[in-house]
């Protein structure tokens, strides 16, 4: 019972760490427009790059990845006395990833989770993380579509885990993370099929008006971004 309580607390902590939307935080601190107001409207490093500010995009990428790395490493290093092993660490990483997708601090309107997922994989198994990143980089260099690279890497991660390291306690969390990442890229899949997907580094256009469950605050940022440097 006590072990279950520790696991619940660790998962909750992972979710809260994941809920820190660094695309928004970094943009605010650097005086840039809210990344939810231009380009794809996605609060992630790729969309921040569309602002033209590479430093902001790099900082977003690094901190979004650390959101996945830190909770998993903390569990792996300190969790054993509390009954938290590799499977628990993977669950905490999954919680951080879900926090990025649905951040409690930002009206549950988050990004697609690519950098955070990469951080989780690197912390669970550095070789798995590096192998998945290699797939992403290869696809991004060849095709110049971040979304296509992310989708391919999402498929590769659980396959690499199974083929190289076997079916372990980490696999369910890795597989669910990949499925969620693919699901979050559904609009990009449609754009790729229609030939309208933006390529890496392409300058931003204002975000399309959101419908239904869209970003409720986006009307505050309806004009194109002025900070293009």
Backbone as CSV, one residue per row, in Angstrom:
resi,resn,N_x,N_y,N_z,CA_x,CA_y,CA_z,C_x,C_y,C_z
1,UNK,0.828,-1.213,0.000,0.000,0.000,0.000,0.858,1.257,0.000
2,UNK,1.892,1.223,0.858,2.785,2.379,0.940,3.536,2.583,-0.371
3,UNK,3.954,1.458,-1.011,4.639,1.557,-2.302,3.732,2.192,-3.345
4,UNK,2.441,1.838,-3.308,1.486,2.418,-4.254,1.369,3.918,-4.043
5,UNK,1.356,4.349,-2.781,1.278,5.781,-2.476,2.496,6.507,-3.035
6,UNK,3.676,5.937,-2.837,4.891,6.557,-3.367,4.846,6.657,-4.893
7,UNK,4.327,5.602,-5.535,4.227,5.614,-6.988,3.260,6.707,-7.454
8,UNK,2.122,6.821,-6.796,1.146,7.857,-7.156,1.754,9.248,-6.998
9,UNK,2.462,9.468,-5.894,3.093,10.775,-5.658,4.161,11.061,-6.712
10,UNK,4.940,10.035,-7.070,5.985,10.224,-8.080,5.378,10.534,-9.443
11,UNK,4.298,9.823,-9.801,3.621,10.070,-11.076,3.043,11.482,-11.096
12,UNK,2.437,11.913,-9.981,1.884,13.268,-9.900,2.987,14.314,-10.053
13,UNK,4.121,14.081,-9.387,5.245,15.017,-9.506,5.752,15.078,-10.950
14,UNK,5.827,13.910,-11.611,6.245,13.882,-13.013,5.300,14.676,-13.891
15,UNK,3.997,14.508,-13.654,3.002,15.252,-14.438,3.158,16.764,-14.240
16,UNK,3.363,17.188,-13.002,3.487,18.626,-12.724,4.747,19.211,-13.361
17,UNK,5.833,18.455,-13.326,7.059,18.911,-13.996,6.816,19.014,-15.503
18,UNK,6.144,18.016,-16.060,5.836,18.040,-17.489,4.923,19.179,-17.883
19,UNK,4.132,19.663,-16.932,3.170,20.732,-17.221,3.811,22.104,-17.381
20,UNK,5.103,22.201,-17.128,5.801,23.476,-17.345,6.044,23.645,-18.846
21,UNK,5.276,24.513,-19.483,5.363,24.695,-20.938,6.481,25.692,-21.252
22,UNK,7.670,25.166,-21.523,8.825,26.042,-21.681,8.795,26.853,-22.968
23,UNK,8.053,26.409,-23.980,7.905,27.238,-25.180,7.264,28.567,-24.821
24,UNK,6.243,28.522,-23.964,5.560,29.738,-23.527,6.423,30.511,-22.533
25,UNK,7.018,29.798,-21.571,7.815,30.451,-20.527,9.021,31.167,-21.136
26,UNK,9.768,30.472,-21.997,10.954,31.067,-22.623,10.566,32.258,-23.499
27,UNK,9.485,32.102,-24.265,9.047,33.193,-25.142,8.675,34.432,-24.327
28,UNK,7.985,34.233,-23.217,7.626,35.366,-22.358,8.868,36.043,-21.795
29,UNK,9.807,35.237,-21.293,11.018,35.796,-20.693,11.876,36.547,-21.709
30,UNK,11.815,36.117,-22.982,12.621,36.756,-24.025,11.848,37.813,-24.803
31,UNK,10.624,38.115,-24.349,9.847,39.174,-24.975,9.310,38.823,-26.346
32,UNK,9.108,37.539,-26.600,8.592,37.096,-27.893,7.082,36.858,-27.814
33,UNK,6.453,36.779,-28.965,5.029,36.481,-29.009,4.775,35.060,-28.503
34,UNK,3.598,34.854,-27.963,3.194,33.537,-27.498,3.236,32.566,-28.680
35,UNK,3.952,31.436,-28.563,4.068,30.500,-29.694,2.733,29.877,-30.103
36,UNK,1.725,30.015,-29.261,0.406,29.507,-29.611,-0.345,30.457,-30.544
37,UNK,0.290,31.605,-30.857,-0.397,32.628,-31.664,0.115,32.711,-33.099
38,UNK,1.075,31.851,-33.484,1.599,31.900,-34.850,2.007,30.504,-35.305
39,UNK,2.307,30.403,-36.594,2.739,29.116,-37.147,1.679,28.046,-36.944
40,UNK,2.089,26.929,-36.363,1.161,25.827,-36.115,0.322,26.056,-34.867
41,UNK,0.713,27.055,-34.057,0.038,27.278,-32.787,0.468,26.303,-31.715
42,UNK,1.449,25.459,-32.017,1.909,24.432,-31.092,3.019,24.983,-30.186
43,UNK,2.868,24.895,-28.856,3.921,25.363,-27.958,5.057,24.353,-27.844
44,UNK,5.920,24.370,-28.853,7.066,23.471,-28.879,8.238,24.132,-29.574
45,UNK,9.394,23.473,-29.517,10.625,24.075,-30.044,10.543,24.335,-31.548
46,UNK,9.925,23.428,-32.307,9.846,23.605,-33.760,9.063,24.864,-34.111
47,UNK,7.970,25.107,-33.418,7.180,26.304,-33.712,7.880,27.565,-33.224
48,UNK,8.566,27.479,-32.079,9.341,28.633,-31.606,10.419,28.993,-32.629
49,UNK,10.995,27.989,-33.274,12.000,28.247,-34.315,11.407,29.077,-35.454
50,UNK,10.115,28.925,-35.714,9.472,29.697,-36.772,9.416,31.195,-36.452
51,UNK,9.655,31.548,-35.200,9.708,32.968,-34.836,10.961,33.620,-35.394
52,UNK,11.948,32.789,-35.774,13.223,33.316,-36.244,14.251,33.435,-35.141
53,UNK,13.858,33.178,-33.891,14.772,33.286,-32.758,15.304,31.896,-32.404
54,UNK,16.506,31.594,-32.897,17.070,30.262,-32.705,17.411,29.986,-31.247
55,UNK,17.868,31.016,-30.526,18.220,30.831,-29.115,16.997,30.396,-28.312
56,UNK,15.858,31.022,-28.573,14.630,30.663,-27.861,14.227,29.229,-28.189
57,UNK,14.386,28.843,-29.452,14.031,27.480,-29.857,14.941,26.457,-29.182
58,UNK,16.235,26.745,-29.103,17.187,25.825,-28.471,16.893,25.683,-26.986
59,UNK,16.625,26.819,-26.310,16.300,26.765,-24.885,15.028,25.959,-24.647
60,UNK,14.035,26.167,-25.494,12.787,25.407,-25.382,13.050,23.919,-25.545
61,UNK,13.838,23.568,-26.551,14.166,22.165,-26.803,14.868,21.533,-25.604
62,UNK,15.859,22.224,-25.074,16.647,21.687,-23.957,15.784,21.482,-22.718
63,UNK,15.010,22.502,-22.357,14.210,22.399,-21.141,13.045,21.420,-21.296
64,UNK,12.466,21.345,-22.493,11.411,20.354,-22.719,11.970,18.936,-22.613
65,UNK,13.199,18.730,-23.087,13.833,17.413,-22.954,14.148,17.103,-21.493
66,UNK,14.633,18.120,-20.762,14.958,17.918,-19.344,13.725,17.549,-18.526
67,UNK,12.551,18.016,-18.953,11.314,17.628,-18.268,11.120,16.121,-18.293
68,UNK,11.604,15.477,-19.339,11.522,14.026,-19.423,12.667,13.330,-18.718
69,UNK,13.858,13.926,-18.793,15.058,13.306,-18.217,15.015,13.312,-16.691
70,UNK,14.763,14.486,-16.103,14.938,14.662,-14.660,14.025,13.763,-13.822
71,UNK,12.705,13.719,-14.073,11.865,12.857,-13.226,12.259,11.382,-13.295
72,UNK,12.608,10.913,-14.499,12.980,9.498,-14.652,14.278,9.206,-13.901
73,UNK,15.281,10.062,-14.046,16.556,9.835,-13.362,16.408,9.899,-11.847
74,UNK,15.555,10.791,-11.363,15.339,10.884,-9.916,14.755,9.581,-9.373
75,UNK,13.814,9.006,-10.103,13.221,7.733,-9.668,14.253,6.612,-9.738
76,UNK,15.020,6.551,-10.829,16.029,5.497,-10.970,17.097,5.590,-9.888
77,UNK,17.427,6.814,-9.482,18.513,7.009,-8.508,18.038,6.840,-7.067
78,UNK,16.849,7.355,-6.789,16.404,7.409,-5.393,15.155,6.574,-5.105
79,UNK,14.584,5.926,-6.107,13.296,5.286,-5.917,13.308,3.907,-5.286
80,UNK,14.426,3.184,-5.374,14.458,1.791,-4.913,13.986,1.605,-3.470
81,UNK,14.432,2.427,-2.510,13.958,2.241,-1.129,12.452,2.421,-0.971
82,UNK,11.810,3.040,-1.951,10.363,3.291,-1.886,9.583,2.352,-2.817
83,UNK,10.261,1.319,-3.286,9.606,0.334,-4.136,9.434,0.782,-5.574
84,UNK,10.188,1.798,-5.991,10.067,2.338,-7.347,11.240,1.836,-8.186
85,UNK,10.941,0.991,-9.172,11.984,0.414,-10.017,11.863,0.942,-11.445
86,UNK,12.420,0.190,-12.426,12.462,0.668,-13.808,11.066,0.931,-14.375
87,UNK,10.134,0.022,-14.105,8.777,0.217,-14.605,8.141,1.478,-14.045
88,UNK,8.402,1.755,-12.762,7.877,2.971,-12.131,8.497,4.210,-12.764
89,UNK,9.792,4.155,-13.044,10.471,5.291,-13.674,9.870,5.583,-15.044
90,UNK,9.558,4.521,-15.794,8.948,4.712,-17.110,7.558,5.334,-16.976
91,UNK,6.791,4.922,-15.959,5.474,5.506,-15.724,5.576,6.988,-15.375
92,UNK,6.564,7.335,-14.564,6.777,8.744,-14.208,7.163,9.544,-15.452
93,UNK,7.990,8.952,-16.311,8.332,9.612,-17.570,7.115,9.809,-18.446
94,UNK,6.246,8.792,-18.501,5.000,8.909,-19.258,4.137,10.031,-18.692
95,UNK,4.100,10.154,-17.368,3.326,11.222,-16.730,3.874,12.598,-17.101
96,UNK,5.193,12.729,-17.157,5.797,14.005,-17.572,5.430,14.318,-19.018
97,UNK,5.439,13.302,-19.860,5.054,13.471,-21.262,3.603,13.921,-21.376
98,UNK,2.701,13.276,-20.612,1.292,13.669,-20.635,1.116,15.081,-20.090
99,UNK,1.943,15.454,-19.103,1.912,16.818,-18.602,2.249,17.832,-19.681
100,UNK,3.182,17.470,-20.554,3.516,18.366,-21.666,2.336,18.487,-22.632
101,UNK,1.659,17.377,-22.893,0.517,17.407,-23.807,-0.657,18.181,-23.215
102,UNK,-0.889,17.986,-21.916,-2.054,18.585,-21.251,-1.609,19.262,-19.953
103,UNK,-0.913,20.409,-20.062,-0.343,21.052,-18.877,-1.400,21.728,-18.001
104,UNK,-1.424,21.350,-16.734,-2.402,21.913,-15.804,-2.204,23.415,-15.621
105,UNK,-0.966,23.900,-15.812,-0.681,25.325,-15.621,-1.040,26.168,-16.849
106,UNK,-1.361,25.533,-17.962,-1.619,26.270,-19.210,-2.914,25.793,-19.862
107,UNK,-3.970,25.671,-19.046,-5.316,25.328,-19.524,-5.351,24.007,-20.289
108,UNK,-4.422,23.118,-19.966,-4.354,21.789,-20.595,-4.126,21.872,-22.106
109,UNK,-3.540,22.992,-22.575,-3.266,23.184,-24.000,-1.750,23.145,-24.207
110,UNK,-1.232,21.967,-24.509,0.204,21.783,-24.601,0.698,21.442,-25.984
111,UNK,1.938,21.006,-26.036,2.576,20.696,-27.307,2.404,19.240,-27.689
112,UNK,3.253,18.792,-28.590,3.141,17.430,-29.117,4.076,16.458,-28.424
113,UNK,5.023,16.964,-27.652,5.779,16.114,-26.756,7.016,15.453,-27.310
114,UNK,7.503,15.885,-28.457,8.643,15.196,-29.082,9.896,15.304,-28.214
115,UNK,10.244,16.522,-27.792,11.461,16.707,-26.993,11.342,16.013,-25.640
116,UNK,10.178,16.107,-25.017,9.988,15.460,-23.713,10.061,13.946,-23.845
117,UNK,9.458,13.396,-24.899,9.546,11.952,-25.138,10.994,11.524,-25.340
118,UNK,11.746,12.328,-26.087,13.169,12.018,-26.291,13.919,12.009,-24.966
119,UNK,13.598,12.974,-24.097,14.235,13.018,-22.781,13.908,11.799,-21.947
120,UNK,12.655,11.371,-21.987,12.246,10.175,-21.247,13.011,8.948,-21.748
121,UNK,13.096,8.785,-23.058,13.801,7.632,-23.625,15.276,7.653,-23.260
122,UNK,15.894,8.828,-23.334,17.318,8.942,-22.990,17.567,8.560,-21.537
123,UNK,16.634,8.925,-20.659,16.808,8.615,-19.240,16.548,7.136,-18.951
124,UNK,15.531,6.561,-19.608,15.223,5.139,-19.410,16.358,4.260,-19.925
125,UNK,16.824,4.562,-21.123,17.885,3.780,-21.770,18.604,4.702,-22.755
126,UNK,19.789,5.217,-22.385,20.487,6.169,-23.254,20.666,5.665,-24.684
127,UNK,20.924,4.365,-24.844,21.127,3.835,-26.201,19.830,3.823,-26.999
128,UNK,18.735,3.524,-26.337,17.431,3.590,-26.998,17.124,5.036,-27.392
129,UNK,17.393,5.962,-26.480,17.161,7.374,-26.775,18.002,7.860,-27.944
130,UNK,19.275,7.483,-27.940,20.168,7.917,-29.030,19.765,7.271,-30.354
131,UNK,19.354,6.004,-30.316,18.906,5.341,-31.542,17.669,6.006,-32.125
132,UNK,16.733,6.362,-31.252,15.506,7.035,-31.696,15.821,8.421,-32.232
133,UNK,16.725,9.133,-31.549,17.140,10.457,-32.031,17.829,10.360,-33.390
134,UNK,18.612,9.300,-33.592,19.277,9.112,-34.880,18.249,8.950,-36.005
135,UNK,17.168,8.223,-35.712,16.093,8.077,-36.700,15.471,9.435,-37.006
136,UNK,15.197,10.213,-35.945,14.602,11.549,-36.129,15.504,12.440,-36.989
137,UNK,16.794,12.482,-36.641,17.739,13.355,-37.356,17.846,12.944,-38.818
138,UNK,17.941,11.639,-39.072,18.067,11.168,-40.451,16.856,11.584,-41.282
139,UNK,15.674,11.412,-40.738,14.452,11.777,-41.467,14.343,13.294,-41.644
140,UNK,14.742,14.039,-40.616,14.663,15.503,-40.697,15.641,16.051,-41.732
141,UNK,16.841,15.468,-41.789,17.847,15.937,-42.755,17.407,15.625,-44.180
142,UNK,16.851,14.444,-44.385,16.478,14.023,-45.737,15.226,14.740,-46.228
143,UNK,14.208,14.826,-45.363,12.902,15.311,-45.827,12.549,16.722,-45.350
144,UNK,13.250,17.230,-44.312,13.043,18.595,-43.813,11.675,18.805,-43.175
145,UNK,11.020,17.730,-42.777,9.737,17.845,-42.075,9.914,17.337,-40.649
146,UNK,9.785,18.233,-39.674,9.900,17.823,-38.281,8.834,16.798,-37.915
147,UNK,7.620,16.999,-38.415,6.523,16.096,-38.066,6.767,14.681,-38.599
148,UNK,7.240,14.566,-39.826,7.518,13.247,-40.403,8.634,12.554,-39.631
149,UNK,9.668,13.314,-39.267,10.758,12.758,-38.468,10.237,12.268,-37.116
150,UNK,9.352,13.041,-36.504,8.807,12.676,-35.197,7.944,11.425,-35.286
151,UNK,7.128,11.344,-36.316,6.271,10.178,-36.496,7.096,8.909,-36.711
152,UNK,8.140,9.023,-37.520,9.003,7.860,-37.766,9.711,7.435,-36.491
153,UNK,10.200,8.404,-35.724,10.880,8.100,-34.465,9.917,7.467,-33.463
154,UNK,8.659,7.935,-33.472,7.664,7.364,-32.554,7.408,5.891,-32.855
155,UNK,7.402,5.541,-34.126,7.233,4.138,-34.509,8.488,3.338,-34.151
156,UNK,9.653,3.956,-34.331,10.920,3.256,-34.121,11.185,2.919,-32.659
157,UNK,10.780,3.813,-31.739,11.156,3.647,-30.331,10.703,2.314,-29.726
158,UNK,9.418,1.981,-29.757,9.036,0.690,-29.166,9.581,-0.507,-29.947
159,UNK,9.729,-0.351,-31.261,10.287,-1.450,-32.052,11.741,-1.712,-31.666
160,UNK,12.525,-0.638,-31.516,13.915,-0.791,-31.078,13.984,-1.430,-29.697
161,UNK,13.115,-0.982,-28.799,13.100,-1.536,-27.447,12.853,-3.038,-27.489
162,UNK,11.873,-3.467,-28.282,11.539,-4.896,-28.349,12.625,-5.708,-29.032
163,UNK,13.135,-5.190,-30.163,14.081,-5.969,-30.966,15.449,-6.079,-30.309
164,UNK,15.883,-5.016,-29.630,17.243,-4.992,-29.083,17.269,-5.378,-27.608
165,UNK,16.333,-4.864,-26.824,16.368,-5.085,-25.370,15.250,-5.976,-24.855
166,UNK,14.342,-6.347,-25.725,13.283,-7.260,-25.320,12.103,-6.557,-24.654
167,UNK,11.125,-7.366,-24.284,9.908,-6.848,-23.654,10.153,-6.752,-22.153
168,UNK,10.353,-5.528,-21.685,10.586,-5.298,-20.264,9.482,-4.447,-19.664
169,UNK,9.628,-4.075,-18.390,8.596,-3.271,-17.716,8.457,-1.866,-18.288
170,UNK,9.459,-1.413,-19.056,9.402,-0.075,-19.633,8.549,-0.027,-20.903
171,UNK,8.385,-1.179,-21.557,7.778,-1.186,-22.890,6.356,-0.603,-22.932
172,UNK,5.454,-0.958,-22.001,4.103,-0.387,-22.092,4.095,1.142,-22.078
173,UNK,4.908,1.741,-21.217,4.964,3.204,-21.149,5.534,3.790,-22.438
174,UNK,6.563,3.158,-22.981,7.161,3.639,-24.227,6.161,3.535,-25.372
175,UNK,5.461,2.407,-25.442,4.491,2.208,-26.521,3.339,3.199,-26.420
176,UNK,2.833,3.429,-25.205,1.733,4.385,-25.030,2.177,5.798,-25.373
177,UNK,3.399,6.134,-24.998,3.945,7.454,-25.326,4.022,7.634,-26.843
178,UNK,4.449,6.599,-27.549,4.532,6.660,-29.009,3.154,6.821,-29.636
179,UNK,2.174,6.068,-29.137,0.812,6.165,-29.672,0.233,7.566,-29.458
180,UNK,0.448,8.120,-28.272,-0.038,9.475,-27.993,0.647,10.501,-28.886
181,UNK,1.950,10.303,-29.110,2.678,11.241,-29.956,2.147,11.203,-31.392
182,UNK,1.876,10.005,-31.893,1.312,9.871,-33.250,-0.071,10.517,-33.308
183,UNK,-0.882,10.275,-32.287,-2.225,10.857,-32.244,-2.170,12.380,-32.234
184,UNK,-1.220,12.944,-31.498,-1.088,14.406,-31.436,-0.626,14.989,-32.768
185,UNK,-0.070,14.163,-33.613,0.393,14.627,-34.921,-0.644,14.408,-36.026
186,UNK,-1.880,14.085,-35.662,-2.916,13.832,-36.673,-3.072,14.996,-37.657
187,UNK,-3.115,16.269,-37.183,-3.211,17.380,-38.148,-2.015,17.440,-39.097
188,UNK,-0.822,17.105,-38.579,0.372,17.112,-39.422,0.326,16.003,-40.461
189,UNK,-0.242,14.861,-40.085,-0.381,13.758,-41.044,-1.257,14.202,-42.207
190,UNK,-2.357,14.901,-41.871,-3.247,15.386,-42.934,-2.523,16.396,-43.829
191,UNK,-1.729,17.279,-43.222,-0.990,18.279,-44.008,0.082,17.621,-44.874
192,UNK,0.754,16.619,-44.330,1.760,15.897,-45.113,1.122,15.237,-46.329
193,UNK,-0.036,14.647,-46.130,-0.727,13.978,-47.237,-1.230,14.987,-48.271
194,UNK,-1.545,16.197,-47.807,-2.041,17.229,-48.724,-0.909,18.057,-49.331
195,UNK,0.325,17.850,-48.835,1.471,18.610,-49.341,1.525,20.031,-48.835
196,UNK,0.883,20.313,-47.693,0.854,21.678,-47.160,1.624,21.816,-45.855
197,UNK,2.329,20.786,-45.422,3.067,20.850,-44.162,4.267,21.779,-44.281
198,UNK,4.511,22.592,-43.228,5.657,23.501,-43.212,6.942,22.720,-42.987
199,UNK,8.013,23.180,-43.628,9.304,22.533,-43.454,10.058,23.166,-42.288
200,UNK,11.101,22.495,-41.829,11.893,22.974,-40.700,12.448,24.372,-40.976
201,UNK,12.288,25.277,-40.004,12.847,26.618,-40.107,12.040,27.578,-40.936
202,UNK,10.916,27.123,-41.488,10.085,28.010,-42.296,9.497,29.098,-41.412
203,UNK,9.511,30.346,-41.906,9.046,31.467,-41.098,7.562,31.351,-40.808
204,UNK,7.169,31.993,-39.716,5.823,31.806,-39.191,4.782,32.640,-39.903
205,UNK,3.593,32.065,-39.989,2.371,32.797,-40.325,1.517,32.802,-39.073
206,UNK,0.547,33.718,-38.979,-0.327,33.682,-37.805,-1.021,32.340,-37.692
207,UNK,-1.248,31.899,-36.474,-1.927,30.629,-36.265,-3.344,30.719,-36.786
208,UNK,-3.823,29.611,-37.340,-5.198,29.569,-37.827,-6.157,29.683,-36.654
209,UNK,-7.311,30.298,-36.845,-8.285,30.390,-35.760,-8.661,29.005,-35.266
210,UNK,-8.727,28.868,-33.947,-9.040,27.568,-33.362,-10.544,27.388,-33.281
211,UNK,-10.989,26.160,-33.448,-12.417,25.850,-33.309,-12.591,24.830,-32.208
212,UNK,-13.763,24.756,-31.685,-14.060,23.740,-30.675,-13.238,23.938,-29.436
213,UNK,-12.266,23.019,-29.197,-11.488,23.033,-27.962,-10.183,23.776,-28.152
214,UNK,-10.130,24.723,-29.040,-8.889,25.428,-29.345,-8.397,26.274,-28.218
215,UNK,-7.339,27.034,-28.474,-6.684,27.846,-27.460,-7.561,29.054,-27.167
216,UNK,-8.165,29.069,-26.015,-9.132,30.090,-25.692,-8.573,31.477,-25.603
217,UNK,-7.256,31.604,-25.468,-6.678,32.929,-25.299,-6.078,33.468,-26.590
218,UNK,-6.183,32.733,-27.677,-5.431,33.102,-28.873,-5.897,34.414,-29.485
219,UNK,-7.104,34.913,-29.091,-7.558,36.158,-29.660,-6.696,37.320,-29.217
220,UNK,-5.930,37.118,-28.156,-5.064,38.191,-27.690,-3.844,38.355,-28.575
221,UNK,-3.600,37.374,-29.397,-2.374,37.392,-30.222,-2.743,37.209,-31.684
222,UNK,-3.728,37.900,-32.153,-4.234,37.638,-33.494,-3.389,38.243,-34.591
223,UNK,-2.503,39.179,-34.232,-1.694,39.767,-35.282,-0.389,39.011,-35.449
224,UNK,0.251,39.098,-36.628,1.493,38.359,-36.855,2.573,38.824,-35.888
225,UNK,3.503,37.966,-35.639,4.601,38.231,-34.731,5.554,39.284,-35.291
226,UNK,6.018,40.181,-34.407,6.913,41.235,-34.861,8.367,40.921,-34.559
227,UNK,8.621,40.001,-33.629,10.008,39.724,-33.257,10.559,38.675,-34.198
228,UNK,11.081,39.051,-35.319,11.496,38.066,-36.322,12.982,37.793,-36.264
229,UNK,13.689,38.452,-35.378,15.112,38.229,-35.321,15.459,37.049,-34.419
